[in-house]
Amino acid sequence: MAPKISEIAVAARLEEFFDGIGTHLKDVRKRESFAMYALGILGEGERKSTEPIAARTCADPRAINNVHSKLLYFLAESRWDDRAVRLEAARYALKAMQRKGSVVPWVVDDTGFLKQGTHSVGVQRQYTGSAGKVTNCQIGVSLCAATEHDHVPLDFELYLPQCWIEDQQRRREAHVPDDVIFQTKVELALGMIERAVQAGLPGQIVLADSAYGDSTTFRNAIRYLWGLDFAVGVGPNLKVIKLNGRDRAIGRAIALGDLAARLTSKDFRKFTWRDGTNTPLNSRFCFIRVKTTHDDGIALQDHDPLWLLIECPIRNHAPPSSR
């Protein structure tokens, strides 16, 4: 029975993908191991570690141990350019995404991976939104690109806490390279954005929550180093000064929490941005033209004017006390 057209198309796309990756894996054995591991991760098996992947790959049970050893060596000992491979994969996915729409936003976020023990690289008790609490986990910082219909990771960095960086024994046991130094989540995110800009990947606006938006360094780098726009969450303690219709400062600097508390219901307008599953998605928003007043070595008059967006959900009767 001839395979379906969709199956032929999938096989062709997989071959194209592996051919692209293969340009960065010069050795035939590395290309074979990569393909085997990738298909194992993408396959239907529930367990995704190397041993069950080797077992599902081998028709001859006697060859499982050799294949398992081959995969372990490829992942742990074999030398290849991880970033080049990831960039190749990102370009492949972006090409497919752009057939349906333009890539406008890059999304910065971090994710927690819950762990039981203490040996996984970077694991410690720390807060993660994945669990909504402080728990034993690893934290990964990601940079994703999105269209109206799809999104795909462009880059990813594992956050290594200070206690890991300073523990030479743990570093040796986990094979952490000697040149890896401590970097905050903000610094990891900025490094990924810089690489994406240098690689010429499509994107115009950086989106992030207040864990990144509260950082003056983060906002300034996006705007002044790379000329990108941003839409980021900020906390109630950030100070701003309001602007008039000509973008001239009026009044004194005020914390966002205090500014929000002074607003009345008349300052908000209802906006509907799209239809939801059952009802339209809408809320009330207030738009205020401001400049941030933090001391970053740039004169206030040279700070870019920004739009401050404050949301007051329709179910609330009073404006938010902080946003």
C-alpha positions as CSV (number, residue, x, y, z in Angstrom):
1,M,0.0,0.0,0.0
2,A,1.4,3.3,-1.1
3,P,2.0,5.9,1.7
4,K,-0.3,8.8,2.0
5,I,0.7,12.1,0.4
6,S,1.0,13.7,3.9
7,E,3.4,10.9,5.0
8,I,5.5,11.6,2.0
9,A,5.5,15.3,2.8
10,V,6.5,14.6,6.4
11,A,9.3,12.3,5.3
12,A,10.6,15.0,2.9
13,R,10.5,17.7,5.6
14,L,12.4,15.5,8.0
15,E,15.0,14.7,5.4
16,E,15.4,18.5,4.7
17,F,15.7,19.2,8.4
18,F,18.3,16.6,9.1
19,D,20.3,17.6,6.0
20,G,20.4,21.2,7.4
21,I,21.5,20.0,10.8
22,G,24.1,17.7,9.2
23,T,26.0,20.7,7.8
24,H,27.0,21.4,11.5
25,L,27.8,17.7,12.3
26,K,30.6,16.8,10.0
27,D,31.0,13.2,11.2
28,V,28.6,10.6,9.8
29,R,28.3,9.0,13.3
30,K,27.3,12.3,14.8
31,R,24.6,12.8,12.2
32,E,23.3,9.3,12.8
33,S,23.2,9.8,16.5
34,F,21.5,13.2,16.2
35,A,18.8,11.8,13.9
36,M,18.2,8.8,16.2
37,Y,17.9,10.9,19.3
38,A,15.7,13.5,17.7
39,L,13.3,10.9,16.3
40,G,13.3,9.3,19.8
41,I,12.3,12.6,21.4
42,L,9.6,13.3,18.8
43,G,8.3,9.7,18.7
44,E,5.4,8.2,20.6
45,G,7.3,6.5,23.4
46,E,6.5,7.8,26.9
47,R,10.1,7.6,28.2
48,K,12.5,10.0,26.4
49,S,15.8,9.0,28.0
50,T,18.6,7.4,25.9
51,E,18.0,3.8,27.1
52,P,14.3,3.5,26.0
53,I,15.1,5.4,22.8
54,A,17.8,2.9,22.0
55,A,15.4,0.0,22.8
56,R,12.8,1.4,20.4
57,T,15.3,2.0,17.7
58,C,16.9,-1.5,17.6
59,A,15.2,-4.4,15.9
60,D,17.9,-6.7,17.4
61,P,17.8,-6.7,21.3
62,R,21.4,-7.7,21.3
63,A,22.4,-4.3,19.8
64,I,20.6,-2.2,22.4
65,N,23.6,-1.8,24.7
66,N,25.9,-0.7,21.8
67,V,23.3,1.8,20.5
68,H,22.7,3.1,24.1
69,S,26.4,3.7,24.6
70,K,26.6,5.5,21.2
71,L,23.8,7.9,22.2
72,L,25.4,8.6,25.6
73,Y,28.7,9.3,24.0
74,F,27.1,11.7,21.5
75,L,25.3,13.6,24.2
76,A,27.9,13.7,26.9
77,E,31.3,13.5,25.2
78,S,31.1,14.2,21.5
79,R,32.2,17.8,20.5
80,W,29.8,19.8,18.3
81,D,28.5,23.3,18.2
82,D,25.2,23.2,20.1
83,R,24.3,26.9,19.3
84,A,24.9,26.4,15.6
85,V,22.6,23.4,15.6
86,R,19.9,25.2,17.5
87,L,20.1,28.2,15.2
88,E,19.8,25.9,12.2
89,A,16.7,24.3,13.7
90,A,15.2,27.8,14.5
91,R,15.8,29.0,10.9
92,Y,14.0,25.9,9.6
93,A,11.0,26.4,11.9
94,L,10.8,30.2,11.1
95,K,10.8,29.5,7.4
96,A,7.7,27.4,7.8
97,M,6.0,29.8,10.2
98,Q,6.5,32.8,7.9
99,R,4.4,31.1,5.2
100,K,1.4,31.9,7.4
101,G,2.3,35.2,8.7
102,S,5.0,37.7,9.7
103,V,7.2,37.2,12.8
104,V,6.8,40.4,14.9
105,P,7.3,39.6,18.6
106,W,10.1,37.9,20.5
107,V,8.9,36.6,23.8
108,V,11.3,36.3,26.8
109,D,10.2,34.0,29.6
110,D,11.6,31.5,32.1
111,T,10.3,28.0,33.0
112,G,10.9,25.7,35.9
113,F,11.6,22.0,35.6
114,L,10.7,20.2,38.8
115,K,13.3,17.8,40.2
116,Q,13.6,15.4,43.1
117,G,17.3,15.2,43.7
118,T,20.3,17.5,43.9
119,H,22.5,16.4,41.0
120,S,20.7,17.9,37.9
121,V,22.7,20.9,36.7
122,G,21.5,24.1,38.3
123,V,18.9,22.5,40.5
124,Q,18.1,24.2,43.8
125,R,15.1,25.4,45.8
126,Q,13.9,28.5,44.0
127,Y,10.7,30.1,42.8
128,T,9.1,29.0,39.5
129,G,5.9,30.1,38.0
130,S,5.4,26.6,36.7
131,A,4.6,25.5,40.3
132,G,3.6,28.9,41.6
133,K,5.9,28.5,44.6
134,V,9.5,27.9,45.8
135,T,10.4,24.3,45.1
136,N,13.3,22.1,44.0
137,C,13.8,22.8,40.3
138,Q,15.9,23.9,37.4
139,I,15.2,27.3,35.7
140,G,15.5,27.8,32.0
141,V,15.3,31.2,30.2
142,S,13.9,31.1,26.7
143,L,13.6,33.4,23.7
144,C,10.7,32.6,21.4
145,A,9.4,34.1,18.1
146,A,5.7,34.3,17.3
147,T,3.3,35.0,14.5
148,E,-0.5,35.4,14.9
149,H,-0.9,31.6,14.6
150,D,2.4,29.9,15.9
151,H,5.4,30.3,18.1
152,V,8.8,28.6,18.2
153,P,11.8,28.7,20.6
154,L,14.8,30.5,19.1
155,D,17.2,30.0,22.0
156,F,17.4,28.7,25.5
157,E,19.8,29.1,28.4
158,L,19.9,27.1,31.7
159,Y,20.2,29.4,34.7
160,L,23.0,28.4,37.0
161,P,22.7,29.8,40.6
162,Q,25.6,31.3,42.4
163,C,25.9,28.2,44.6
164,W,26.5,26.0,41.6
165,I,29.0,28.4,40.0
166,E,31.1,28.5,43.2
167,D,31.0,24.7,43.9
168,Q,34.0,23.3,41.9
169,Q,33.2,19.7,42.7
170,R,29.6,19.9,41.5
171,R,30.8,21.7,38.3
172,R,33.3,18.9,37.6
173,E,30.7,16.1,38.3
174,A,28.2,17.8,36.0
175,H,30.7,18.7,33.3
176,V,30.0,22.5,33.6
177,P,32.6,24.2,31.3
178,D,35.3,26.2,33.0
179,D,34.4,29.4,31.2
180,V,30.8,29.4,32.4
181,I,30.3,32.3,34.9
182,F,27.3,33.5,36.9
183,Q,24.7,35.4,34.9
184,T,21.3,36.6,36.1
185,K,18.2,35.7,34.1
186,V,18.2,39.2,32.7
187,E,21.8,38.8,31.4
188,L,20.9,35.4,29.9
189,A,18.0,36.9,28.1
190,L,20.0,39.8,26.8
191,G,22.7,37.4,25.5
192,M,20.0,35.5,23.5
193,I,18.5,38.6,22.1
194,E,21.9,39.8,21.0
195,R,22.6,36.5,19.2
196,A,19.2,36.6,17.5
197,V,19.9,40.2,16.3
198,Q,23.4,39.2,15.0
199,A,21.9,36.2,13.2
200,G,19.4,38.4,11.5
201,L,16.4,36.5,12.8
202,P,13.0,38.2,12.1
203,G,11.5,40.2,15.0
204,Q,10.6,43.7,15.9
205,I,9.1,43.8,19.5
206,V,10.3,42.2,22.7
207,L,7.7,41.0,25.1
208,A,8.4,40.1,28.7
209,D,6.9,40.1,32.2
210,S,8.0,42.3,35.1
211,A,10.9,40.0,36.1
212,Y,12.6,41.5,33.0
213,G,10.6,44.7,32.4
214,D,11.6,46.0,35.9
215,S,15.3,46.0,34.8
216,T,16.4,49.3,33.4
217,T,19.4,47.5,31.8
218,F,17.0,45.2,30.0
219,R,14.8,48.0,28.6
220,N,17.7,50.2,27.6
221,A,19.6,47.5,25.8
222,I,16.6,46.5,23.8
223,R,15.9,50.1,22.8
224,Y,19.3,51.8,22.5
225,L,21.6,48.9,21.6
226,W,19.4,47.1,19.1
227,G,16.7,49.6,18.2
228,L,13.8,47.2,19.0
229,D,10.5,48.1,20.6
230,F,9.3,46.5,23.8
231,A,6.1,45.8,25.7
232,V,7.0,44.6,29.2
233,G,5.3,44.3,32.5
234,V,6.6,46.6,35.3
235,G,6.1,46.7,39.0
236,P,4.4,49.4,41.1
237,N,7.7,50.9,42.4
238,L,9.0,52.1,39.0
239,K,8.9,55.9,39.0
240,V,7.7,57.9,35.9
241,I,6.9,61.4,35.0
242,K,3.8,62.2,33.0
243,L,4.0,64.0,29.6
244,N,1.7,66.4,27.9
245,G,0.5,66.3,24.3
246,R,3.9,67.5,23.1
247,D,5.8,64.9,25.2
248,R,7.0,67.5,27.7
249,A,7.3,66.6,31.3
250,I,4.5,67.8,33.6
251,G,4.4,67.5,37.4
252,R,6.8,65.4,39.5
253,A,8.0,61.9,39.4
254,I,5.6,59.3,40.8
255,A,5.6,55.6,41.5
256,L,3.4,53.6,39.2
257,G,1.4,52.2,42.2
258,D,0.6,55.7,43.4
259,L,-0.3,56.8,39.9
260,A,-2.7,53.9,39.4
261,A,-4.3,54.6,42.7
262,R,-5.2,58.1,41.7
263,L,-7.1,57.1,38.5
264,T,-10.9,57.0,38.4
265,S,-13.2,54.9,36.3
266,K,-13.5,57.8,33.8
267,D,-9.8,57.3,32.9
268,F,-10.4,53.8,31.5
269,R,-11.9,52.7,28.2
270,K,-13.2,49.3,27.3
271,F,-11.4,47.5,24.5
272,T,-12.2,44.1,22.8
273,W,-9.3,42.6,21.1
274,R,-10.7,39.3,19.7
275,D,-13.4,36.7,20.1
276,G,-12.8,34.1,22.8
277,T,-14.2,30.5,22.9
278,N,-17.5,31.6,24.5
279,T,-17.4,35.4,24.7
280,P,-15.4,38.3,23.3
281,L,-12.1,39.0,25.2
282,N,-12.2,42.5,26.6
283,S,-11.0,44.6,29.5
284,R,-10.7,48.3,30.5
285,F,-7.4,50.1,29.9
286,C,-5.9,53.5,30.6
287,F,-3.1,54.9,28.3
288,I,-0.7,57.5,29.7
289,R,2.3,59.0,28.0
290,V,5.3,58.9,30.4
291,K,9.1,58.9,30.7
292,T,10.9,56.7,33.3
293,T,12.9,58.8,35.8
294,H,15.5,56.2,36.9
295,D,19.2,57.4,37.0
296,D,20.8,55.4,34.2
297,G,23.3,58.0,33.1
298,I,20.9,59.3,30.4
299,A,19.4,62.8,30.9
300,L,15.7,62.8,31.4
301,Q,15.1,64.8,28.2
302,D,16.9,62.1,26.3
303,H,14.7,59.3,27.6
304,D,12.3,57.9,25.0
305,P,8.7,58.8,25.6
306,L,6.7,55.6,26.4
307,W,3.1,54.5,26.6
308,L,2.1,53.3,30.0
309,L,-0.8,50.8,29.8
310,I,-2.8,50.1,33.0
311,E,-5.5,47.5,33.0
312,C,-8.5,47.4,35.2
313,P,-10.5,44.3,34.5
314,I,-14.2,44.8,33.9
315,R,-15.2,42.7,36.9
316,N,-13.4,45.2,39.1
317,H,-15.3,48.3,40.1
318,A,-12.3,50.4,41.1
319,P,-9.0,51.1,39.3
320,P,-6.0,49.0,40.5
321,S,-4.0,50.2,43.4
322,S,-0.8,49.1,41.6
323,R,0.0,47.7,38.2
